[in-house]
Amino acid sequence: MPALDRRLVALRAAAILVYLGLLALWTALVGIPSDPLSLFVSLWAATIACRAGAPLRSHVAFARDWSLPVLFLLAYSYSYGLIYLLGLPVHFEPAIAVDRWLGGGEILAQRLQYAICDGPCGPQGATWLDAILTTTYLSHFLTAWVLAWMLWMRHRAAWKQWMTRFVSLNLAGLVGYLLFPMAPPWMAARDGLVSTPIWAAPTRGWSGIGLQLTRVLDGPLTNPVAAMPSLHAATAMLVALFAIHRSTRWWRWLALLYPALMCFTLLLYAEHYVLDEAVGIALALAVHAVVGRLERRPAAISARPAAADRSAPADLR
């Protein structure tokens, strides 16, 4: 290996170590970055570390490509919370009715919590299963972004395809929250619509290790009546669909385990019902299909004149 290459490898290795050290310090003191702005800054810093020694334009390209999606997702984060302040009527019954039909008279959060936790799944008594499920739940805030970063580093066209799907899914979810505000199971139990006590315990599995997610900008702007559709289920399904779309290996179908585990987690921890999970999955399927069709249209249009030329009579060519 030439001396220059060795110096570049050493520089990048040192930069990555510094980045990992700073990220670990931030995680310990503040939490794991999970809002659009802190994720953007973290991933941009990771790109700079991995490409240390590259020309400035290489680092600026990241900000140029990511600026519009990040601005949209920031706007989504704020409007997502502001919808709650509009005072629109909140729906409870449709999803509860479906869950009770499936659960034999009880919603599935009741069935699962009393079967697995012998009562409401509170913050105490977490097991290894809770650690897995909490990690699955919290992965929602990171997986789509980390996937986008990996694609941007290796395949810019695939990154564009993924970001188009991801942003479109969030926009569709925002429309759903506005048109049909719906309360999650834990809120229904709090307000007396569910007889047996249940807990909202998505962070139960991390209760003993001190880790948490941090949302620097949009933490105060939460929306407790944004259960329809389930973007947790929708995003997990979209990740699986994109993985299946991008691969030709047989094991690509294992990606479907991710949305399946996510849906189970959401039911157990009383974050969602079956109905809003089903709508979220259907939404992911629709977004993936529509965006895929739009992506194929330019290729079909550009191929059409060439096909017409080949079919013309010889004396007209």
N, C-alpha and C positions, 0 to 999 in steps of 0.2 A: 504494500500500500504506500503511495507517495506520501512525503512528509506533510504536504498541505492537507491531504485527506485525513491524515491522522489528527492533525490539529483541529480540523473542523468537527470530526467525530468527538474529540475530547471536549470541545467547546459546547457542543449540543448536549452531551452527557451531563456536563456541569450545569448547563442552563435548565435541563429537565429536573435535576436533583434540587436546584434552588426553587424551581416552581413547585415541585411536590412538597418541599418543606414549608413554603409559604401557604400552600393550600391546606396542609395539615394543621398549621397554626390557626388559620382562619376558621377551619372546621371545628377545632377544639374550643376556640374563644367565642365564635359567633354562631356557627352551624354550617351545614352543607349548603352551598349556593343552590337556590331553586327557583328564583324569580327570573324573568327574562333578562333584566339588566345585569344582575350578578352572574348569571350563566354566560351571557355574552362576553363579559369581561374575563371570566375564568377561562373560557374556551379560546378567546383571542390570546390570552397570556400563554396558554398551552401551545398554541400554534407558533407563537414567537419563540418559545423555548425549543420546540421540535425543529424549527427552521433557523435557529441562531446562526448568524453569519450570512444569511441570504440577503439579497438587495432589499432596500426599504419598500420598493413597490410590491414585493411579495407579501409583506406584512400589512400594507395598506389595502391590498386586495381583499383580505378577510373582512375588514370593516365595510368596504364598498359592497361586497356581495351580501353581507348579513344585515345591513342597515335597514332595509325596507321590511323584511320579515320580523326583525326585532321590534321595530317601531309599531308594527301592527299588533304584535303580541303584547306589547306594553299597553297599547290602547285597549286591547281586549281585556287585559287584567283589570284596568280601571273601570271600564264599562260593565264588566262582569259583576263587580261589587256594587256599582251605582244602581244597577237594575233593582236591587233589593230596596233601595230608597224610594222607588216609584210608588210603592204601596199597592201593587197589583194583587188581586185575590189569589191566595195560595191554595193549591189543590192537594188533597190528601187521599181521598177515597179510591180513585181508579186503580192505583198501584197496590193499595192495601187489599182490595177485593181480589185481584189476580193472585197476590201472594197467599192470601187465606185459602183460595181455591186449591193452589198447589200444595199448601202446607196442612191441609185437612183441618182448617178452622183457625190456624195460627199463622202469622207471617213467618217467613223462613228465618229471619233473624232470631225470633223466639225459639224456633225448633233447633237451630244450630247452636245457639249460645247455651241452651240448657242441656243439649246433648254433649257438647264438647267441653264446656266450662262448668257444668253442673250448676248453672245459674247465670246471672249477668256477667259478661266478660269484662270485669273491671280492670284497673291498672295493675293490680297485684296478681301474683300466681302465674306469671307468663311462663310458657314452655318453649322448647325448641321449635315447635310448630308455629307459635306466635312470632318468633323471630323471623321465620321464613315468610309468614304472611305479612307482617309489618314491612319487611324489606320489599315485598312485592307491591304493597300499597304505595309506599313512598317512591318506588322506582318510576311511578307515573310522572313525577316532576323532573326526572333526569333522562329517562331512556330516549325520548324523542330527540332531545338536544344532543346527547352523546352520539346517537346514530347519525344525526345531521353533521356533526363535526367530523366523524370518521369518513363519511362520504365526501365532504368538502376536501379533506386532505388527499383522497385517493381518486375520486371520480366526480368531477364537478357537475357533469350532466345528471348523474344519479342524485346528487345533492339537490339540484333544482327540482327534480321530480318529487323527491321526498318533501321538500319544504312547501311545494305547491299543495300537496295532499295535507300536510300538517296544518298549514294556515287555513286551508279551506275547511278542515274539520272543526277547528276552533271557531271559525265564523259561523258555521252551521249550528254548533252548540250554543253560541250566543243568541242566535235567533230562537232556538228552542227555549232557552231560559226566559226570554222576553215574552214569548207567546203562551208558555204553559209553566209558570212558576210552580214547582212541586216540592213539598217537604220530604226530607229523608226519613227512614224508619225511626231513628233516634228522636227526631223532633215529634213524630206522631206519638211515640211512647211518652215523651215529656208532657205533651198536651192532653194525655188521657185517651187517645184514640186506640191505644194498644193496652190491653189489660195487664199483661205480665211485664215487669220491668226488664228493660234491655239497656245496654250501654253502647255508646259510640266509642270504640276502643281501637282505632286504626294504628295507634303508636304503642299499643300494649307490649309488643315484642321487643321494643327498644327502651322500655321503662327503666331497665337496670344498667344501661351502659352510658347514659348521658348524652347520646347523639341526638341531634335534631336538625330539621331543615330550617333554613332562614330565608325569608322573603323580604328583602331589604326595602323594596318600594311598595308592594301591594299588600303587605300583611294586614293593614286595617280594613282593606276593601274586600272582605269576604262576603259570600252570598250563601246563606244557609238554606235557601229555597231553590237551589239550582241542581236538583236531582234528576231532572228530565231534559236532555238525555244524560246518561252517565258517560262523561268524557274519560273517566278512568277506564271503563270497559272499551269505549270507542278507540282511544289512543292505543291501548294494548292490542286491539284487533287490527288496527291500521299498521302497527309495527310488524305484526305477524304476516299480514297480507303482503306488505312490501318485501319482507324477507323471502316469502314464497315466490313472489314475482321476480326477484333478482337472482334466485338460485335455480339450478337444475338438478341438484342432488336430492335423493329420496328423503333424506333426513330434514329437508326444509319444512316438511309438514309438522315436525316437532315444535315449530314456532307457535303453533296453535295452543300449546300448553300454557303459554304466557297469558293470553286473554282468559283461558279457562281458570287458571289459578287466581287471576285478578278478580274475576266475577265471584268466585267462591269467597275470597277475602272480603269483598264489598258486602256480600250477604251476611257473613258471620259477624262483621263489626258494625252492622246496622247503618251502613253508609248509603246503600241503594237497595232497591227492590229488583225483582226479576224483570218487571216491565220496562223500567228505564235502562237496565242493562241491555235488554233485547233491542230497544230503540237505538241505543248507542252502537251496538254491533251492526245493526242494519244501516246506520248512518255511515259507519266506517266502510262497509261494503259499497254503499252508494258513491261515496267520495272517491274511493279507489277506482271504481268502474268508470265514473264520469271523467275524472282527470285522465285516466288511461286512454279513454276514447279520444279526448281532446288532444292528447300527445300523439296519437297515431294519425290524426287528420292531416297535419302538414306533410307527413311522409307519403300518405295516399294521394294528396293533391299534387305533390311534386312528381310522383311516379306516373300520373295520368297522362300528361302530354307525351312522355316517352313511349308509353304503350300505344297511344294513338298514332304516333309516327311509324311504329313498327307495323301497324295494321294497314297503313295506307298503300294503295296500288303503287307498283314500282315506278310508273311514269310520273307519279306525283311526288315522289320522294326527292 
